[in-house]
């Protein structure tokens, strides 16, 4: 992952634990998860809007042509 081995990841996680403490890490992870969900929801809405078929309605056969 990102060119890092197991030892490097462990060191980074240990530094994060020392900087933020064990009580803040779950709060940060929860906030990150909520942000990712919101981003995915917004991305899905934009994709749906772009790919939505806006076909023109066929002319009404009961309405006289002008």
C-alpha positions as CSV (number, residue, x, y, z in Angstrom):
1,X,0.0,0.0,0.0
2,X,1.6,3.2,-1.2
3,X,5.0,1.5,-1.4
4,X,5.0,0.9,2.3
5,X,5.7,-2.4,4.0
6,X,4.2,-3.8,7.2
7,X,6.9,-2.2,9.5
8,X,6.4,1.3,8.0
9,X,2.6,1.0,8.4
10,X,3.0,-0.1,12.0
11,X,5.3,2.9,12.8
12,X,2.8,5.3,11.3
13,X,-0.1,3.8,13.2
14,X,2.0,4.0,16.5
15,X,2.8,7.7,15.8
16,X,-0.9,8.4,15.2
17,X,-1.8,6.6,18.4
18,X,0.7,8.7,20.3
19,X,-0.4,12.0,18.8
20,X,-4.1,11.6,19.1
21,X,-4.6,9.1,21.9
22,X,-6.8,6.1,22.0
23,X,-10.0,8.0,22.6
24,X,-9.8,10.2,19.5
25,X,-9.0,7.5,16.9
26,X,-12.5,6.0,16.9
27,X,-14.0,9.4,16.5
28,X,-11.7,10.3,13.6
29,X,-12.5,6.9,11.9
30,X,-16.2,7.5,12.3
31,X,-16.0,10.9,10.8
32,X,-13.9,9.6,7.9
33,X,-16.5,6.9,7.3
34,X,-19.3,9.4,7.3
35,X,-17.4,11.7,4.9
36,X,-16.7,8.8,2.5
37,X,-20.4,7.8,2.6
38,X,-21.5,11.3,1.8
39,X,-19.0,11.6,-1.0
40,X,-20.2,8.3,-2.5
41,X,-23.8,9.4,-2.2
42,X,-23.1,12.7,-4.0
43,X,-21.1,10.9,-6.7
44,X,-24.0,8.5,-7.3
45,X,-26.4,11.4,-7.5
46,X,-24.3,13.2,-10.1
47,X,-23.8,10.0,-12.1
48,X,-27.5,9.3,-12.1
49,X,-28.3,12.8,-13.2
50,X,-25.8,12.6,-16.1
51,X,-26.9,9.2,-17.3
52,X,-30.6,9.9,-16.9
53,X,-32.5,9.6,-20.2
54,X,-34.2,12.8,-21.1
55,X,-35.9,11.6,-24.3
56,X,-38.3,14.1,-25.8
57,X,-42.0,13.3,-25.3
58,X,-43.7,12.0,-28.5
59,X,-46.3,14.5,-29.9
60,X,-49.8,14.2,-28.6
61,X,-51.9,12.5,-31.3
62,X,-55.1,14.2,-30.0
63,X,-53.6,17.7,-30.4
64,X,-53.9,19.3,-33.8
65,X,-50.7,20.3,-35.5
66,X,-50.1,24.0,-35.8
